[in-house]
Amino acid sequence: MFEVIGKVTVLVLFFSVIFLQYLLMVTGVVRKDLNKIEKTIGWIPLLPFMLMFLMFIILIIEIMWYSFKKWFEINLGWFFINGRKQDQWGEYLRDRYGDDK
């Protein structure tokens, strides 16, 4: 739990710093008197913004995948288990997810 809170906190800090950088870029670089090469070079500092946004999206997908996998294993996983291995499946669920089954 604390690992996820730490990742989200770091991502929010990076996101806010990069957003500030984005605002500076929009007000300072996007002008009509610059040629295409100067505009392209001016947008290079936004690459960390895109990377942090991608990392945030990947983190959200990981959390959603874990939640779906947990729900599936607890609610529908028993359907795919051989009848003689139900006890082992129950132990696996208790070890993996605790007693919140």
Phi and psi in radians as a Rosetta constraint file:
Dihedral C 1 N 2 CA 2 C 2 CIRCULARHARMONIC -1.205 0.35
Dihedral N 2 CA 2 C 2 N 3 CIRCULARHARMONIC -0.487 0.35
Dihedral C 2 N 3 CA 3 C 3 CIRCULARHARMONIC -1.131 0.35
Dihedral N 3 CA 3 C 3 N 4 CIRCULARHARMONIC -0.727 0.35
Dihedral C 3 N 4 CA 4 C 4 CIRCULARHARMONIC -1.168 0.35
Dihedral N 4 CA 4 C 4 N 5 CIRCULARHARMONIC -0.734 0.35
Dihedral C 4 N 5 CA 5 C 5 CIRCULARHARMONIC -1.090 0.35
Dihedral N 5 CA 5 C 5 N 6 CIRCULARHARMONIC -0.704 0.35
Dihedral C 5 N 6 CA 6 C 6 CIRCULARHARMONIC -1.122 0.35
Dihedral N 6 CA 6 C 6 N 7 CIRCULARHARMONIC -0.754 0.35
Dihedral C 6 N 7 CA 7 C 7 CIRCULARHARMONIC -1.107 0.35
Dihedral N 7 CA 7 C 7 N 8 CIRCULARHARMONIC -0.762 0.35
Dihedral C 7 N 8 CA 8 C 8 CIRCULARHARMONIC -1.148 0.35
Dihedral N 8 CA 8 C 8 N 9 CIRCULARHARMONIC -0.706 0.35
Dihedral C 8 N 9 CA 9 C 9 CIRCULARHARMONIC -1.086 0.35
Dihedral N 9 CA 9 C 9 N 10 CIRCULARHARMONIC -0.821 0.35
Dihedral C 9 N 10 CA 10 C 10 CIRCULARHARMONIC -1.091 0.35
Dihedral N 10 CA 10 C 10 N 11 CIRCULARHARMONIC -0.738 0.35
Dihedral C 10 N 11 CA 11 C 11 CIRCULARHARMONIC -1.122 0.35
Dihedral N 11 CA 11 C 11 N 12 CIRCULARHARMONIC -0.682 0.35
Dihedral C 11 N 12 CA 12 C 12 CIRCULARHARMONIC -1.152 0.35
Dihedral N 12 CA 12 C 12 N 13 CIRCULARHARMONIC -0.720 0.35
Dihedral C 12 N 13 CA 13 C 13 CIRCULARHARMONIC -1.091 0.35
Dihedral N 13 CA 13 C 13 N 14 CIRCULARHARMONIC -0.835 0.35
Dihedral C 13 N 14 CA 14 C 14 CIRCULARHARMONIC -1.081 0.35
Dihedral N 14 CA 14 C 14 N 15 CIRCULARHARMONIC -0.723 0.35
Dihedral C 14 N 15 CA 15 C 15 CIRCULARHARMONIC -1.074 0.35
Dihedral N 15 CA 15 C 15 N 16 CIRCULARHARMONIC -0.732 0.35
Dihedral C 15 N 16 CA 16 C 16 CIRCULARHARMONIC -1.197 0.35
Dihedral N 16 CA 16 C 16 N 17 CIRCULARHARMONIC -0.700 0.35
Dihedral C 16 N 17 CA 17 C 17 CIRCULARHARMONIC -1.137 0.35
Dihedral N 17 CA 17 C 17 N 18 CIRCULARHARMONIC -0.759 0.35
Dihedral C 17 N 18 CA 18 C 18 CIRCULARHARMONIC -1.208 0.35
Dihedral N 18 CA 18 C 18 N 19 CIRCULARHARMONIC -0.593 0.35
Dihedral C 18 N 19 CA 19 C 19 CIRCULARHARMONIC -1.129 0.35
Dihedral N 19 CA 19 C 19 N 20 CIRCULARHARMONIC -0.694 0.35
Dihedral C 19 N 20 CA 20 C 20 CIRCULARHARMONIC -1.068 0.35
Dihedral N 20 CA 20 C 20 N 21 CIRCULARHARMONIC -0.732 0.35
Dihedral C 20 N 21 CA 21 C 21 CIRCULARHARMONIC -1.097 0.35
Dihedral N 21 CA 21 C 21 N 22 CIRCULARHARMONIC -0.681 0.35
Dihedral C 21 N 22 CA 22 C 22 CIRCULARHARMONIC -1.081 0.35
Dihedral N 22 CA 22 C 22 N 23 CIRCULARHARMONIC -0.753 0.35
Dihedral C 22 N 23 CA 23 C 23 CIRCULARHARMONIC -1.089 0.35
Dihedral N 23 CA 23 C 23 N 24 CIRCULARHARMONIC -0.685 0.35
Dihedral C 23 N 24 CA 24 C 24 CIRCULARHARMONIC -1.138 0.35
Dihedral N 24 CA 24 C 24 N 25 CIRCULARHARMONIC -0.651 0.35
Dihedral C 24 N 25 CA 25 C 25 CIRCULARHARMONIC -1.149 0.35
Dihedral N 25 CA 25 C 25 N 26 CIRCULARHARMONIC -0.751 0.35
Dihedral C 25 N 26 CA 26 C 26 CIRCULARHARMONIC -1.135 0.35
Dihedral N 26 CA 26 C 26 N 27 CIRCULARHARMONIC -0.692 0.35
Dihedral C 26 N 27 CA 27 C 27 CIRCULARHARMONIC -1.388 0.35
Dihedral N 27 CA 27 C 27 N 28 CIRCULARHARMONIC -0.425 0.35
Dihedral C 27 N 28 CA 28 C 28 CIRCULARHARMONIC -1.874 0.35
Dihedral N 28 CA 28 C 28 N 29 CIRCULARHARMONIC -0.512 0.35
Dihedral C 28 N 29 CA 29 C 29 CIRCULARHARMONIC -1.767 0.35
Dihedral N 29 CA 29 C 29 N 30 CIRCULARHARMONIC -0.641 0.35
Dihedral C 29 N 30 CA 30 C 30 CIRCULARHARMONIC -1.424 0.35
Dihedral N 30 CA 30 C 30 N 31 CIRCULARHARMONIC 1.534 0.35
Dihedral C 30 N 31 CA 31 C 31 CIRCULARHARMONIC -2.202 0.35
Dihedral N 31 CA 31 C 31 N 32 CIRCULARHARMONIC 2.795 0.35
Dihedral C 31 N 32 CA 32 C 32 CIRCULARHARMONIC -1.321 0.35
Dihedral N 32 CA 32 C 32 N 33 CIRCULARHARMONIC -0.409 0.35
Dihedral C 32 N 33 CA 33 C 33 CIRCULARHARMONIC -1.526 0.35
Dihedral N 33 CA 33 C 33 N 34 CIRCULARHARMONIC 0.031 0.35
Dihedral C 33 N 34 CA 34 C 34 CIRCULARHARMONIC -1.616 0.35
Dihedral N 34 CA 34 C 34 N 35 CIRCULARHARMONIC 2.526 0.35
Dihedral C 34 N 35 CA 35 C 35 CIRCULARHARMONIC -1.474 0.35
Dihedral N 35 CA 35 C 35 N 36 CIRCULARHARMONIC 3.125 0.35
Dihedral C 35 N 36 CA 36 C 36 CIRCULARHARMONIC -1.137 0.35
Dihedral N 36 CA 36 C 36 N 37 CIRCULARHARMONIC -0.645 0.35
Dihedral C 36 N 37 CA 37 C 37 CIRCULARHARMONIC -1.174 0.35
Dihedral N 37 CA 37 C 37 N 38 CIRCULARHARMONIC -0.763 0.35
Dihedral C 37 N 38 CA 38 C 38 CIRCULARHARMONIC -1.126 0.35
Dihedral N 38 CA 38 C 38 N 39 CIRCULARHARMONIC -0.671 0.35
Dihedral C 38 N 39 CA 39 C 39 CIRCULARHARMONIC -1.158 0.35
Dihedral N 39 CA 39 C 39 N 40 CIRCULARHARMONIC -0.718 0.35
Dihedral C 39 N 40 CA 40 C 40 CIRCULARHARMONIC -1.102 0.35
Dihedral N 40 CA 40 C 40 N 41 CIRCULARHARMONIC -0.794 0.35
Dihedral C 40 N 41 CA 41 C 41 CIRCULARHARMONIC -1.130 0.35
Dihedral N 41 CA 41 C 41 N 42 CIRCULARHARMONIC -0.569 0.35
Dihedral C 41 N 42 CA 42 C 42 CIRCULARHARMONIC -1.179 0.35
Dihedral N 42 CA 42 C 42 N 43 CIRCULARHARMONIC -0.467 0.35
Dihedral C 42 N 43 CA 43 C 43 CIRCULARHARMONIC -1.522 0.35
Dihedral N 43 CA 43 C 43 N 44 CIRCULARHARMONIC -0.141 0.35
Dihedral C 43 N 44 CA 44 C 44 CIRCULARHARMONIC -1.010 0.35
Dihedral N 44 CA 44 C 44 N 45 CIRCULARHARMONIC -0.681 0.35
Dihedral C 44 N 45 CA 45 C 45 CIRCULARHARMONIC -1.094 0.35
Dihedral N 45 CA 45 C 45 N 46 CIRCULARHARMONIC -0.204 0.35
Dihedral C 45 N 46 CA 46 C 46 CIRCULARHARMONIC -1.424 0.35
Dihedral N 46 CA 46 C 46 N 47 CIRCULARHARMONIC -0.108 0.35
Dihedral C 46 N 47 CA 47 C 47 CIRCULARHARMONIC -1.022 0.35
Dihedral N 47 CA 47 C 47 N 48 CIRCULARHARMONIC -0.723 0.35
Dihedral C 47 N 48 CA 48 C 48 CIRCULARHARMONIC -1.073 0.35
Dihedral N 48 CA 48 C 48 N 49 CIRCULARHARMONIC -0.582 0.35
Dihedral C 48 N 49 CA 49 C 49 CIRCULARHARMONIC -1.050 0.35
Dihedral N 49 CA 49 C 49 N 50 CIRCULARHARMONIC -0.792 0.35
Dihedral C 49 N 50 CA 50 C 50 CIRCULARHARMONIC -1.163 0.35
Dihedral N 50 CA 50 C 50 N 51 CIRCULARHARMONIC -0.668 0.35
Dihedral C 50 N 51 CA 51 C 51 CIRCULARHARMONIC -1.167 0.35
Dihedral N 51 CA 51 C 51 N 52 CIRCULARHARMONIC -0.734 0.35
Dihedral C 51 N 52 CA 52 C 52 CIRCULARHARMONIC -1.147 0.35
Dihedral N 52 CA 52 C 52 N 53 CIRCULARHARMONIC -0.665 0.35
Dihedral C 52 N 53 CA 53 C 53 CIRCULARHARMONIC -1.113 0.35
Dihedral N 53 CA 53 C 53 N 54 CIRCULARHARMONIC -0.727 0.35
Dihedral C 53 N 54 CA 54 C 54 CIRCULARHARMONIC -1.124 0.35
Dihedral N 54 CA 54 C 54 N 55 CIRCULARHARMONIC -0.713 0.35
Dihedral C 54 N 55 CA 55 C 55 CIRCULARHARMONIC -1.117 0.35
Dihedral N 55 CA 55 C 55 N 56 CIRCULARHARMONIC -0.660 0.35
Dihedral C 55 N 56 CA 56 C 56 CIRCULARHARMONIC -1.122 0.35
Dihedral N 56 CA 56 C 56 N 57 CIRCULARHARMONIC -0.771 0.35
Dihedral C 56 N 57 CA 57 C 57 CIRCULARHARMONIC -1.093 0.35
Dihedral N 57 CA 57 C 57 N 58 CIRCULARHARMONIC -0.742 0.35
Dihedral C 57 N 58 CA 58 C 58 CIRCULARHARMONIC -1.115 0.35
Dihedral N 58 CA 58 C 58 N 59 CIRCULARHARMONIC -0.698 0.35
Dihedral C 58 N 59 CA 59 C 59 CIRCULARHARMONIC -1.080 0.35
Dihedral N 59 CA 59 C 59 N 60 CIRCULARHARMONIC -0.768 0.35
Dihedral C 59 N 60 CA 60 C 60 CIRCULARHARMONIC -1.100 0.35
Dihedral N 60 CA 60 C 60 N 61 CIRCULARHARMONIC -0.709 0.35
Dihedral C 60 N 61 CA 61 C 61 CIRCULARHARMONIC -1.132 0.35
Dihedral N 61 CA 61 C 61 N 62 CIRCULARHARMONIC -0.713 0.35
Dihedral C 61 N 62 CA 62 C 62 CIRCULARHARMONIC -1.069 0.35
Dihedral N 62 CA 62 C 62 N 63 CIRCULARHARMONIC -0.760 0.35
Dihedral C 62 N 63 CA 63 C 63 CIRCULARHARMONIC -1.125 0.35
Dihedral N 63 CA 63 C 63 N 64 CIRCULARHARMONIC -0.749 0.35
Dihedral C 63 N 64 CA 64 C 64 CIRCULARHARMONIC -1.148 0.35
Dihedral N 64 CA 64 C 64 N 65 CIRCULARHARMONIC -0.696 0.35
Dihedral C 64 N 65 CA 65 C 65 CIRCULARHARMONIC -1.119 0.35
Dihedral N 65 CA 65 C 65 N 66 CIRCULARHARMONIC -0.753 0.35
Dihedral C 65 N 66 CA 66 C 66 CIRCULARHARMONIC -1.086 0.35
Dihedral N 66 CA 66 C 66 N 67 CIRCULARHARMONIC -0.741 0.35
Dihedral C 66 N 67 CA 67 C 67 CIRCULARHARMONIC -1.122 0.35
Dihedral N 67 CA 67 C 67 N 68 CIRCULARHARMONIC -0.741 0.35
Dihedral C 67 N 68 CA 68 C 68 CIRCULARHARMONIC -1.140 0.35
Dihedral N 68 CA 68 C 68 N 69 CIRCULARHARMONIC -0.756 0.35
Dihedral C 68 N 69 CA 69 C 69 CIRCULARHARMONIC -1.097 0.35
Dihedral N 69 CA 69 C 69 N 70 CIRCULARHARMONIC -0.725 0.35
Dihedral C 69 N 70 CA 70 C 70 CIRCULARHARMONIC -1.106 0.35
Dihedral N 70 CA 70 C 70 N 71 CIRCULARHARMONIC -0.818 0.35
Dihedral C 70 N 71 CA 71 C 71 CIRCULARHARMONIC -1.061 0.35
Dihedral N 71 CA 71 C 71 N 72 CIRCULARHARMONIC -0.768 0.35
Dihedral C 71 N 72 CA 72 C 72 CIRCULARHARMONIC -1.116 0.35
Dihedral N 72 CA 72 C 72 N 73 CIRCULARHARMONIC -0.810 0.35
Dihedral C 72 N 73 CA 73 C 73 CIRCULARHARMONIC -1.131 0.35
Dihedral N 73 CA 73 C 73 N 74 CIRCULARHARMONIC -0.663 0.35
Dihedral C 73 N 74 CA 74 C 74 CIRCULARHARMONIC -1.319 0.35
Dihedral N 74 CA 74 C 74 N 75 CIRCULARHARMONIC -0.751 0.35
Dihedral C 74 N 75 CA 75 C 75 CIRCULARHARMONIC -1.615 0.35
Dihedral N 75 CA 75 C 75 N 76 CIRCULARHARMONIC -0.610 0.35
Dihedral C 75 N 76 CA 76 C 76 CIRCULARHARMONIC -2.095 0.35
Dihedral N 76 CA 76 C 76 N 77 CIRCULARHARMONIC -0.148 0.35
Dihedral C 76 N 77 CA 77 C 77 CIRCULARHARMONIC -1.116 0.35
Dihedral N 77 CA 77 C 77 N 78 CIRCULARHARMONIC -0.517 0.35
Dihedral C 77 N 78 CA 78 C 78 CIRCULARHARMONIC -1.078 0.35
Dihedral N 78 CA 78 C 78 N 79 CIRCULARHARMONIC -0.465 0.35
Dihedral C 78 N 79 CA 79 C 79 CIRCULARHARMONIC -1.138 0.35
Dihedral N 79 CA 79 C 79 N 80 CIRCULARHARMONIC -0.495 0.35
Dihedral C 79 N 80 CA 80 C 80 CIRCULARHARMONIC -1.691 0.35
Dihedral N 80 CA 80 C 80 N 81 CIRCULARHARMONIC 0.092 0.35
Dihedral C 80 N 81 CA 81 C 81 CIRCULARHARMONIC -1.756 0.35
Dihedral N 81 CA 81 C 81 N 82 CIRCULARHARMONIC 2.411 0.35
Dihedral C 81 N 82 CA 82 C 82 CIRCULARHARMONIC -1.096 0.35
Dihedral N 82 CA 82 C 82 N 83 CIRCULARHARMONIC 2.523 0.35
Dihedral C 82 N 83 CA 83 C 83 CIRCULARHARMONIC -1.004 0.35
Dihedral N 83 CA 83 C 83 N 84 CIRCULARHARMONIC -0.551 0.35
Dihedral C 83 N 84 CA 84 C 84 CIRCULARHARMONIC -1.378 0.35
Dihedral N 84 CA 84 C 84 N 85 CIRCULARHARMONIC -0.170 0.35
Dihedral C 84 N 85 CA 85 C 85 CIRCULARHARMONIC -1.922 0.35
Dihedral N 85 CA 85 C 85 N 86 CIRCULARHARMONIC 0.302 0.35
Dihedral C 85 N 86 CA 86 C 86 CIRCULARHARMONIC -1.090 0.35
Dihedral N 86 CA 86 C 86 N 87 CIRCULARHARMONIC -0.661 0.35
Dihedral C 86 N 87 CA 87 C 87 CIRCULARHARMONIC -1.124 0.35
Dihedral N 87 CA 87 C 87 N 88 CIRCULARHARMONIC -0.744 0.35
Dihedral C 87 N 88 CA 88 C 88 CIRCULARHARMONIC -1.124 0.35
Dihedral N 88 CA 88 C 88 N 89 CIRCULARHARMONIC -0.663 0.35
Dihedral C 88 N 89 CA 89 C 89 CIRCULARHARMONIC -1.128 0.35
Dihedral N 89 CA 89 C 89 N 90 CIRCULARHARMONIC -0.713 0.35
Dihedral C 89 N 90 CA 90 C 90 CIRCULARHARMONIC -1.093 0.35
Dihedral N 90 CA 90 C 90 N 91 CIRCULARHARMONIC -0.719 0.35
Dihedral C 90 N 91 CA 91 C 91 CIRCULARHARMONIC -1.121 0.35
Dihedral N 91 CA 91 C 91 N 92 CIRCULARHARMONIC -0.722 0.35
Dihedral C 91 N 92 CA 92 C 92 CIRCULARHARMONIC -1.040 0.35
Dihedral N 92 CA 92 C 92 N 93 CIRCULARHARMONIC -0.780 0.35
Dihedral C 92 N 93 CA 93 C 93 CIRCULARHARMONIC -1.150 0.35
Dihedral N 93 CA 93 C 93 N 94 CIRCULARHARMONIC -0.708 0.35
Dihedral C 93 N 94 CA 94 C 94 CIRCULARHARMONIC -1.136 0.35
Dihedral N 94 CA 94 C 94 N 95 CIRCULARHARMONIC -0.699 0.35
Dihedral C 94 N 95 CA 95 C 95 CIRCULARHARMONIC -1.187 0.35
Dihedral N 95 CA 95 C 95 N 96 CIRCULARHARMONIC -0.689 0.35
Dihedral C 95 N 96 CA 96 C 96 CIRCULARHARMONIC -1.372 0.35
Dihedral N 96 CA 96 C 96 N 97 CIRCULARHARMONIC -0.784 0.35
Dihedral C 96 N 97 CA 97 C 97 CIRCULARHARMONIC -2.001 0.35
Dihedral N 97 CA 97 C 97 N 98 CIRCULARHARMONIC -0.011 0.35
Dihedral C 97 N 98 CA 98 C 98 CIRCULARHARMONIC 1.443 0.35
Dihedral N 98 CA 98 C 98 N 99 CIRCULARHARMONIC -2.822 0.35
Dihedral C 98 N 99 CA 99 C 99 CIRCULARHARMONIC -1.624 0.35
Dihedral N 99 CA 99 C 99 N 100 CIRCULARHARMONIC 0.289 0.35
Dihedral C 99 N 100 CA 100 C 100 CIRCULARHARMONIC -1.470 0.35
Dihedral N 100 CA 100 C 100 N 101 CIRCULARHARMONIC 0.292 0.35
